[in-house]
Amino acid sequence: MAGGGVLAVVDWPAAVKALGAGGLACSRSEGCVLRIAASIAAGIPVDLGECLSTLDKDNVGLVVAAVLHANGSRGADGATR
């Protein structure tokens, strides 16, 4: 929240459902990032073995940063370290 207002809301179950139905244009790696994010944010089950082996180098970095952030690893400026 910034200034007391909601910035964005993600319907994680709907996003994963749309991904599974082919309704989102993305690479396999990008789809796995979405699945992992949905798991972290909303507890939606994900096959980590499949997803982690599918990620490209850039998306591995994003997933690592998201996991660190979810675990509370943030700097003074709020950035994930």
C-alpha positions in Angstrom: 0.0 0.0 0.0 1.2 3.4 -0.9 -0.4 6.4 0.7 -3.1 4.2 2.1 -4.4 2.9 -1.3 -4.2 -0.5 -2.8 -1.7 -0.7 -5.6 -2.7 -4.0 -7.2 -4.6 -7.2 -6.4 -3.8 -10.5 -8.1 -6.4 -13.3 -8.3 -3.7 -16.0 -8.1 -6.1 -19.0 -8.6 -7.6 -17.3 -11.7 -4.1 -16.5 -13.0 -2.9 -20.1 -12.7 -6.2 -21.3 -14.2 -5.7 -19.0 -17.2 -2.1 -20.2 -17.6 -3.2 -23.8 -17.6 -5.9 -23.1 -20.1 -3.4 -21.4 -22.5 -5.0 -18.0 -21.9 -1.7 -16.3 -21.1 0.9 -15.6 -23.7 4.2 -16.5 -22.0 7.2 -18.8 -22.3 7.3 -22.0 -20.3 9.9 -20.4 -18.0 7.7 -17.3 -17.4 4.7 -19.6 -16.7 6.7 -21.3 -14.0 7.6 -18.0 -12.5 3.9 -17.3 -12.3 3.2 -20.7 -10.7 6.0 -20.2 -8.1 4.8 -16.7 -7.3 1.2 -18.0 -6.9 2.5 -20.7 -4.5 4.5 -18.2 -2.4 1.6 -15.6 -2.4 -1.4 -17.9 -2.1 -0.3 -21.4 -1.2 -1.2 -22.8 -4.6 0.6 -26.1 -5.1 3.4 -26.1 -7.6 5.7 -28.9 -8.9 9.0 -27.4 -8.0 11.0 -30.2 -9.7 9.3 -29.4 -13.0 9.3 -25.6 -12.7 12.9 -25.2 -11.4 14.3 -27.3 -14.2 12.4 -25.2 -16.7 13.6 -21.8 -15.6 16.0 -19.8 -17.7 18.9 -18.0 -16.1 17.1 -14.7 -15.8 14.0 -16.2 -14.2 16.1 -18.3 -11.8 17.4 -15.0 -10.4 13.8 -13.6 -10.1 12.7 -16.8 -8.3 15.7 -16.7 -5.9 14.9 -13.0 -5.1 11.3 -13.8 -4.5 12.1 -16.6 -2.1 14.6 -14.4 -0.2 12.0 -11.6 0.0 9.3 -14.0 1.2 11.7 -15.2 3.9 12.2 -11.6 5.1 15.7 -11.0 3.6 15.3 -7.3 2.9 17.8 -4.4 3.1 17.2 -1.1 4.9 15.6 0.3 1.7 13.2 -2.7 1.4 15.1 -4.3 -1.4 15.7 -8.0 -1.4 19.4 -8.9 -0.7 
